[in-house]
């Protein structure tokens, strides 16, 4: 076979918050508001009022009644926990900036699945919050609360789950918070995690609305949200498809991570991409709209031979350790090349690691064990992944990139970067603002470079005795195969991860 071009890209499907990252935007209203929000969070002074002054007892009572009518139980314990631990906290120092709320995902888990919901007709529904592309406006704080309650518990949405169109409430989509993945949460909190995250997320959204109304005025911040969401978010899929089509349309295999179901539909309906590529996606419940998928070029690979072996690979995870892999994070397929008489099977895999990168080594070990134990000798592996590795990892907390490199070499693997990845070969350069649900990850505008996510995270792996990289790895944060040392995403590049690409060839070809 001729050398194959492989690319890997985390397209970041769940980022639909136009305020999430610090960006370069020459607009006085935007820059003034973001600086005022930063000051509000850093030094709120007398504005650091109790949570109960924003989400008052009447609102909590209304929410409890809605959750009871929905069918959740043990709500007395939830309300008691709210009153004992959250009600009297200060909105900034005790709630927004509390690291445990972030570590436990008490506000961010609900946001993950309800921030932007892809509907069966291809459109989207947005939770009433400042941190998404919500297009309606709130005339007052009370108007926001009325919209929020109706969205979560009253108005059904038509979505596609497990290949079927069904009607659901946003509350139906909520996921429990598991201690196996988020060890900060207590057993008691895990048991009540659905209603607990609902009340915490309501408080979080309410505090953001309260804060923005105060620092910018309700008209200004809502106008800015529309401006940015149109540029950064609502055109995100269009720009992502354009990059894939016009810049990477020559690639033979493209590994994608954090892909939304609606984006897969867009890929399959795109005039030129659908002619060139078949999409391999694992079967999931559809509740978590964040998938790893693989695009294979027609003529190079034969999609009719594709076999989903994701579950067989996952069966290799260690039984004595909880591996923090969520549904859809891993995709693995056996597929035959389709180049005339010169055909052979390949194992193709795409993976999105957890934030700390702690699942990456167990998953790579499971993939290599599957190849060595379950496949015929000589079947090549090509594996694109967002490993979520760090320039300087912390033992037991974040995965160090050099330790990861040492591990994959021990498995007989190498990468398009070589055997020893360079810790400064960054594929992310971003920093979160204070307008997003994981405040523990927020950094000030002045500390974007020092404290942002500037790390070497993305890889293409293969067995060293099977393949080699025939070209240097190219990383791209512009959409035209170049990399600029500046924060991204930008108004023209739609992801917080660079695309990486290289040509690889079989050693026995």
C-alpha positions as CSV (number, residue, x, y, z in Angstrom):
1,X,0.0,0.0,0.0
2,X,1.0,3.6,-0.6
3,X,1.7,5.7,2.5
4,X,-1.6,6.8,4.2
5,X,-2.3,10.3,5.5
6,X,-3.8,10.2,9.0
7,X,-5.2,13.1,10.9
8,X,-6.6,13.4,14.5
9,X,-8.7,16.2,15.8
10,X,-10.7,16.8,19.0
11,X,-13.5,19.0,17.5
12,X,-14.9,19.8,21.0
13,X,-18.6,19.2,20.4
14,X,-19.8,20.2,23.9
15,X,-18.3,23.7,23.8
16,X,-21.3,25.9,22.9
17,X,-20.5,28.7,25.3
18,X,-19.4,31.9,23.5
19,X,-17.9,33.3,26.7
20,X,-16.0,30.1,27.7
21,X,-12.5,31.0,26.5
22,X,-10.5,34.2,26.4
23,X,-10.4,35.4,22.8
24,X,-8.9,38.3,20.9
25,X,-11.9,40.5,20.0
26,X,-11.6,44.2,19.3
27,X,-14.9,45.3,20.9
28,X,-15.0,47.7,23.9
29,X,-18.3,46.4,25.2
30,X,-17.1,42.8,25.2
31,X,-13.7,43.6,26.7
32,X,-15.2,45.8,29.3
33,X,-17.8,43.2,30.4
34,X,-15.2,40.4,30.6
35,X,-12.9,42.5,32.7
36,X,-15.8,43.6,35.0
37,X,-16.8,39.9,35.4
38,X,-13.2,39.1,36.3
39,X,-13.2,41.8,38.9
40,X,-16.5,40.7,40.3
41,X,-15.2,37.2,40.8
42,X,-11.8,38.2,42.1
43,X,-13.0,40.9,44.5
44,X,-16.8,41.0,44.8
45,X,-16.8,43.0,48.1
46,X,-20.4,43.8,49.2
47,X,-21.7,42.1,46.0
48,X,-20.8,38.7,47.5
49,X,-24.3,38.2,48.9
50,X,-25.8,34.9,50.2
51,X,-27.0,32.4,47.6
52,X,-30.5,32.7,49.2
53,X,-30.7,36.3,48.0
54,X,-30.4,35.2,44.4
55,X,-32.1,31.7,44.5
56,X,-34.5,32.4,47.2
57,X,-36.5,29.9,49.3
58,X,-39.6,30.3,47.2
59,X,-37.6,29.4,44.0
60,X,-36.2,26.4,45.8
61,X,-39.6,25.3,46.9
62,X,-40.9,25.6,43.3
63,X,-38.0,23.5,42.1
64,X,-38.6,20.8,44.8
65,X,-42.2,20.5,43.7
66,X,-41.2,20.1,40.0
67,X,-38.6,17.4,40.9
68,X,-41.2,15.6,43.0
69,X,-43.7,15.7,40.2
70,X,-41.0,14.4,37.9
71,X,-40.6,11.3,40.1
72,X,-37.4,11.8,42.0
73,X,-37.4,10.6,45.5
74,X,-35.6,11.4,48.8
75,X,-36.0,15.0,48.1
76,X,-36.3,15.9,51.8
77,X,-32.6,14.8,52.1
78,X,-31.7,17.0,49.0
79,X,-33.5,20.0,50.5
80,X,-31.9,19.5,53.8
81,X,-28.5,19.3,52.2
82,X,-29.2,22.5,50.3
83,X,-30.3,24.3,53.4
84,X,-27.4,23.0,55.5
85,X,-24.6,23.3,53.0
86,X,-25.4,25.7,50.1
87,X,-28.2,28.2,51.0
88,X,-26.2,30.5,53.2
89,X,-22.9,30.5,51.2
90,X,-21.8,33.6,49.5
91,X,-22.4,33.6,45.8
92,X,-18.8,34.1,44.7
93,X,-16.5,33.0,47.5
94,X,-18.7,30.2,48.7
95,X,-20.3,28.9,45.5
96,X,-18.7,30.0,42.2
97,X,-15.2,29.7,43.5
98,X,-15.7,26.6,45.6
99,X,-13.3,24.0,44.2
100,X,-15.3,21.1,45.6
101,X,-18.4,22.1,43.6
102,X,-16.2,22.0,40.6
103,X,-14.4,18.8,41.4
104,X,-17.8,17.1,42.1
105,X,-19.3,18.5,38.9
106,X,-22.4,19.6,40.8
107,X,-23.0,22.5,38.4
108,X,-21.1,21.3,35.3
109,X,-22.6,17.9,34.9
110,X,-26.1,19.1,34.1
111,X,-24.6,21.8,31.9
112,X,-22.8,19.1,29.9
113,X,-26.0,17.4,28.8
114,X,-28.5,20.3,28.7
115,X,-26.4,23.3,27.6
116,X,-27.1,22.5,23.9
117,X,-29.4,19.7,22.9
118,X,-29.4,18.4,19.4
119,X,-32.9,17.8,18.1
120,X,-34.1,15.2,15.7
121,X,-34.8,17.8,12.9
122,X,-31.2,19.0,13.0
123,X,-31.9,22.2,15.1
124,X,-30.8,22.8,18.6
125,X,-32.4,23.6,22.0
126,X,-30.6,25.6,24.6
127,X,-31.0,25.8,28.3
128,X,-31.9,29.3,29.5
129,X,-28.4,30.4,30.7
130,X,-25.8,33.0,29.7
131,X,-23.3,30.3,28.7
132,X,-24.7,29.0,25.4
133,X,-26.3,30.2,22.2
134,X,-29.8,30.8,23.7
135,X,-31.4,33.3,21.3
136,X,-34.4,34.6,23.2
137,X,-34.0,37.4,25.7
138,X,-35.0,37.7,29.4
139,X,-36.8,40.8,30.4
140,X,-35.9,40.3,34.0
141,X,-34.5,37.9,36.5
142,X,-38.0,36.5,37.2
143,X,-38.5,36.0,33.5
144,X,-35.2,34.0,33.3
145,X,-36.5,31.7,36.1
146,X,-39.8,31.1,34.4
147,X,-38.0,30.1,31.2
148,X,-35.5,27.8,33.2
149,X,-38.2,25.8,35.0
150,X,-40.2,25.4,31.8
151,X,-37.2,24.2,29.8
152,X,-36.1,21.5,32.3
153,X,-39.5,20.1,33.4
154,X,-42.3,21.2,31.1
155,X,-41.5,21.3,27.4
156,X,-40.7,18.1,25.7
157,X,-38.1,17.9,23.0
158,X,-37.9,15.6,20.0
159,X,-34.5,14.0,19.9
160,X,-32.8,10.9,18.4
161,X,-31.8,8.2,20.9
162,X,-30.4,4.8,19.9
163,X,-31.4,5.5,16.3
164,X,-35.0,6.3,17.1
165,X,-36.9,9.6,17.4
166,X,-38.3,10.1,20.9
167,X,-39.8,12.9,23.0
168,X,-37.9,13.7,26.2
169,X,-37.7,16.4,28.8
170,X,-34.2,17.8,29.4
171,X,-34.4,16.3,32.9
172,X,-34.6,12.8,31.2
173,X,-31.1,13.3,29.8
174,X,-29.3,14.0,33.1
175,X,-26.5,11.6,34.1
176,X,-25.7,10.5,37.6
177,X,-22.3,11.7,39.0
178,X,-20.3,8.5,39.7
179,X,-17.6,8.4,42.4
180,X,-15.6,6.1,40.1
181,X,-15.0,9.0,37.8
182,X,-15.3,11.9,40.3
183,X,-13.9,10.7,43.6
184,X,-14.5,14.0,45.3
185,X,-18.3,13.3,45.5
186,X,-19.5,11.5,48.7
187,X,-21.6,8.3,48.7
188,X,-24.5,10.4,50.0
189,X,-24.1,12.9,47.2
190,X,-23.7,10.2,44.5
191,X,-27.1,8.7,45.6
192,X,-28.9,12.0,45.2
193,X,-26.8,13.3,42.4
194,X,-29.6,13.9,39.9
195,X,-31.7,16.3,42.0
196,X,-28.7,17.7,43.8
197,X,-27.0,18.7,40.5
198,X,-30.3,20.2,39.3
199,X,-30.6,22.6,42.2
200,X,-26.9,23.5,42.1
201,X,-27.0,24.1,38.3
202,X,-30.1,26.3,38.8
203,X,-28.2,28.3,41.4
204,X,-25.2,28.5,39.1
205,X,-27.2,29.8,36.2
206,X,-29.1,32.2,38.4
207,X,-25.9,33.7,39.9
208,X,-24.5,34.2,36.4
209,X,-27.7,36.1,35.3
210,X,-27.6,38.1,38.5
211,X,-23.9,39.0,38.0
212,X,-24.2,40.0,34.4
213,X,-27.3,42.1,35.0
214,X,-25.3,43.9,37.6
215,X,-21.9,44.4,35.7
216,X,-23.2,44.9,32.2
217,X,-26.9,45.3,32.2
218,X,-29.3,42.7,30.8
219,X,-29.5,44.2,27.3
220,X,-25.7,44.5,26.8
221,X,-24.7,41.0,27.9
222,X,-27.6,39.4,25.9
223,X,-26.6,41.4,22.8
224,X,-23.0,40.3,23.2
225,X,-24.0,36.7,23.6
226,X,-25.8,36.8,20.3
227,X,-22.9,38.5,18.5
228,X,-20.3,36.0,19.7
229,X,-22.5,32.9,19.4
230,X,-23.2,33.7,15.8
231,X,-19.5,34.0,15.1
232,X,-18.0,31.3,17.4
233,X,-20.7,28.7,17.9
234,X,-23.6,28.7,15.5
235,X,-21.2,28.6,12.5
236,X,-18.9,26.1,14.3
237,X,-20.1,23.1,12.4
238,X,-19.9,24.9,9.1
239,X,-16.3,25.9,9.7
240,X,-15.3,22.5,11.1
241,X,-16.8,20.8,8.0
242,X,-15.0,23.3,5.8
243,X,-11.6,22.5,7.4
244,X,-12.2,18.8,7.0
245,X,-13.3,19.2,3.4
246,X,-10.9,21.8,2.1
247,X,-7.8,21.2,4.2
248,X,-7.9,17.5,5.1
249,X,-9.9,16.1,2.3
250,X,-6.8,14.3,1.1
251,X,-6.5,12.3,4.3
252,X,-7.1,8.6,4.2
253,X,-8.3,8.3,7.8
254,X,-9.4,11.0,10.2
255,X,-9.8,10.3,13.9
256,X,-12.3,12.7,15.5
257,X,-13.2,13.1,19.2
258,X,-16.0,14.9,21.1
259,X,-18.3,14.7,18.0
260,X,-22.0,15.5,18.4
261,X,-24.6,13.2,16.9
262,X,-25.9,16.1,14.7
263,X,-22.4,16.6,13.4
264,X,-22.3,13.0,12.2
265,X,-25.5,13.7,10.3
266,X,-23.9,16.8,8.8
267,X,-20.9,14.7,7.7
268,X,-23.0,12.1,6.1
269,X,-25.0,14.8,4.3
270,X,-22.1,16.9,3.2
271,X,-21.9,16.9,-0.6
272,X,-18.1,16.3,-1.0
273,X,-17.2,14.7,2.4
274,X,-19.9,12.1,2.0
275,X,-18.6,11.2,-1.4
276,X,-15.1,10.7,-0.1
277,X,-15.6,9.3,3.4
278,X,-17.6,6.7,5.4
279,X,-18.2,7.4,9.1
280,X,-17.5,4.7,11.7
281,X,-19.3,5.5,15.0
282,X,-19.8,3.3,18.0
283,X,-23.4,2.4,19.0
284,X,-24.4,4.2,22.2
285,X,-27.5,5.1,24.2
286,X,-27.3,8.6,22.8
287,X,-27.7,10.2,26.2
288,X,-24.2,11.6,26.1
289,X,-23.9,13.5,22.9
290,X,-20.1,13.3,22.7
291,X,-18.5,10.6,20.6
292,X,-15.2,9.5,19.1
293,X,-15.6,8.6,15.5
294,X,-13.4,7.6,12.5
295,X,-13.7,8.8,8.9
296,X,-12.3,6.3,6.4
297,X,-11.7,7.2,2.7
298,X,-13.7,5.2,0.3
299,X,-11.5,3.2,-2.0
300,X,-8.8,3.1,0.6
301,X,-11.0,1.3,3.1
302,X,-14.1,-0.9,2.5
303,X,-16.8,0.3,4.9
304,X,-18.9,-2.8,4.2
305,X,-16.3,-4.8,6.1
306,X,-16.3,-2.6,9.2
307,X,-16.8,-4.4,12.5
308,X,-17.4,-2.4,15.7
309,X,-15.1,-4.0,18.4
310,X,-15.4,-1.2,20.9
311,X,-17.0,-3.4,23.5
312,X,-14.4,-6.1,23.0
313,X,-11.6,-3.6,23.6
314,X,-13.4,-2.2,26.7
315,X,-13.6,-5.8,28.0
316,X,-9.9,-5.6,28.4
317,X,-10.0,-2.8,31.0
318,X,-8.6,-3.9,34.3
319,X,-11.3,-5.4,36.6
320,X,-9.7,-4.1,39.8
321,X,-9.5,-0.4,38.7
322,X,-12.3,2.0,37.7
323,X,-11.2,3.4,34.4
324,X,-12.8,6.8,33.9
325,X,-14.1,6.3,30.4
326,X,-17.6,7.6,29.5
327,X,-19.9,6.2,26.9
328,X,-18.8,7.2,23.4
329,X,-15.2,8.2,24.4
330,X,-13.8,5.1,22.6
331,X,-14.4,3.9,19.1
332,X,-12.6,0.8,17.7
333,X,-13.3,-0.9,14.4
334,X,-11.8,-3.7,12.3
335,X,-12.0,-2.7,8.7
336,X,-10.3,-4.0,5.5
337,X,-8.4,-1.9,3.1
338,X,-10.1,-1.6,-0.3
339,X,-7.3,-1.2,-2.7
340,X,-7.8,-4.0,-5.3
341,X,-5.9,-7.2,-4.6
342,X,-3.7,-5.6,-2.0
343,X,-6.1,-5.8,0.9
344,X,-5.6,-6.4,4.5
345,X,-7.4,-5.7,7.8
346,X,-6.7,-2.8,10.1
347,X,-7.7,-1.9,13.6
348,X,-8.6,1.7,13.7
349,X,-9.3,3.4,17.1
350,X,-10.2,6.9,18.2
351,X,-10.3,8.0,21.9
352,X,-11.1,11.0,24.0
353,X,-9.3,10.9,27.4
354,X,-10.7,12.2,30.6
355,X,-9.7,15.8,31.7
356,X,-6.8,14.5,33.8
357,X,-5.6,11.9,31.3
358,X,-5.8,9.1,33.9
359,X,-7.8,6.8,31.5
360,X,-5.3,7.1,28.7
361,X,-2.8,4.5,29.8
362,X,-5.5,1.9,30.7
363,X,-7.3,2.4,27.4
364,X,-4.1,2.2,25.3
365,X,-3.2,-1.0,27.3
366,X,-6.6,-2.4,26.5
367,X,-6.3,-1.7,22.8
368,X,-2.8,-3.3,22.6
369,X,-4.0,-6.3,24.7
370,X,-6.9,-6.7,22.3
371,X,-4.5,-6.7,19.3
372,X,-2.1,-9.1,20.9
373,X,-4.6,-11.5,22.4
374,X,-7.7,-11.5,20.1
375,X,-6.5,-10.7,16.6
376,X,-4.5,-12.6,14.1
377,X,-0.8,-11.7,14.0
378,X,0.1,-8.8,11.7
379,X,-3.1,-6.8,11.7
380,X,-1.9,-3.1,11.8
381,X,-3.2,-0.7,14.4
382,X,-3.7,3.0,13.8
383,X,-4.9,4.9,16.8
384,X,-5.7,8.7,17.0
385,X,-6.4,10.1,20.4
386,X,-6.7,13.2,22.6
387,X,-4.7,11.7,25.4
388,X,-5.1,14.7,27.7
389,X,-1.5,14.5,28.7
390,X,0.4,17.3,30.3
391,X,3.8,18.9,29.9
392,X,4.3,18.4,33.7
393,X,1.9,15.8,35.1
394,X,1.2,15.3,38.8
395,X,1.4,11.7,40.1
396,X,-2.1,10.4,40.6
397,X,-3.7,13.6,39.4
398,X,-2.7,14.4,35.8
399,X,-0.9,12.2,33.2
400,X,2.6,13.3,32.4
401,X,3.4,13.2,28.7
402,X,6.9,11.7,29.1
403,X,5.5,8.9,31.3
404,X,2.9,8.3,28.7
405,X,5.6,8.1,26.0
406,X,7.6,5.6,28.1
407,X,4.5,3.5,28.5
408,X,3.5,3.3,24.9
409,X,7.0,2.4,23.9
410,X,6.9,-0.5,26.4
411,X,3.8,-1.7,24.6
412,X,5.7,-1.8,21.3
413,X,4.0,1.4,20.1
414,X,5.4,4.6,18.7
415,X,3.8,7.8,17.6
416,X,4.0,10.2,14.7
417,X,5.9,12.4,17.1
418,X,8.4,9.6,17.7
419,X,9.2,7.4,20.7
420,X,9.8,10.4,23.0
421,X,7.1,13.1,22.7
422,X,8.4,16.6,23.3
423,X,6.7,18.2,26.3
424,X,6.6,21.6,24.6
425,X,4.9,20.3,21.4
426,X,1.7,21.9,22.5
427,X,-1.6,21.0,20.8
428,X,-3.8,23.1,23.1
429,X,-3.3,26.8,24.1
430,X,-6.4,28.0,25.7
431,X,-7.7,29.4,29.0
432,X,-11.1,29.5,30.4
433,X,-12.8,32.7,31.6
434,X,-15.0,33.1,34.6
435,X,-18.2,32.6,32.6
436,X,-18.3,28.8,32.5
437,X,-19.4,26.1,34.9
438,X,-15.9,24.8,36.0
439,X,-14.7,27.9,37.9
440,X,-11.8,25.9,39.2
441,X,-10.4,26.0,35.7
442,X,-10.8,29.8,35.2
443,X,-7.7,32.0,34.9
444,X,-7.3,35.8,34.7
445,X,-6.7,37.5,31.4
446,X,-3.2,38.3,32.6
447,X,-2.3,34.7,33.3
448,X,-3.5,33.0,30.1
449,X,-0.1,31.8,29.2
450,X,1.1,30.9,32.6
451,X,-2.0,29.1,33.9
452,X,-3.9,28.2,30.8
453,X,-4.2,24.7,29.2
454,X,-1.0,24.8,27.2
455,X,-0.1,21.1,26.8
456,X,0.9,18.3,24.4
457,X,-2.3,16.3,24.2
458,X,-2.9,14.8,20.8
459,X,-1.3,11.7,19.3
460,X,-1.4,9.2,16.5
461,X,0.0,5.8,17.6
462,X,0.9,2.6,15.8
463,X,3.1,-0.5,16.4
464,X,6.7,0.2,15.7
465,X,7.3,-3.1,14.0
466,X,4.4,-2.5,11.6
467,X,4.5,1.2,10.6
468,X,6.6,4.3,10.5
469,X,5.8,7.9,10.0
470,X,7.0,8.9,6.5
471,X,6.5,12.7,7.1
472,X,6.9,14.9,10.1
473,X,3.8,15.6,12.2
474,X,2.0,18.8,11.3
475,X,-0.1,20.6,13.9
476,X,-2.7,23.2,12.8
477,X,-4.7,25.7,14.8
478,X,-5.6,27.9,11.8
479,X,-7.4,25.5,9.5
480,X,-4.7,25.8,6.8
481,X,-2.0,23.4,8.2
482,X,-0.2,26.1,10.1
483,X,0.2,26.7,13.8
484,X,0.3,30.1,15.5
485,X,1.5,30.6,19.0
486,X,-1.6,32.2,20.3
487,X,-4.7,31.3,22.2
488,X,-7.4,29.3,20.4
489,X,-10.2,28.7,19.5
490,X,-10.4,31.9,17.4
491,X,-13.2,33.4,15.3
492,X,-11.9,31.3,12.4
493,X,-10.6,28.1,14.1
494,X,-13.5,26.3,15.8
495,X,-11.8,24.0,18.4
496,X,-9.6,24.2,21.4
497,X,-7.4,21.4,20.1
498,X,-5.1,21.6,17.1
499,X,-5.4,19.1,14.2
500,X,-2.4,16.8,13.9
501,X,-1.6,15.0,10.7
502,X,1.2,12.9,9.2
503,X,1.8,10.2,6.5
504,X,2.4,6.7,7.7
505,X,3.4,3.7,5.8
506,X,3.5,-0.1,6.4
507,X,6.9,-1.5,6.8
508,X,6.1,-4.6,4.8
509,X,4.4,-2.7,1.9
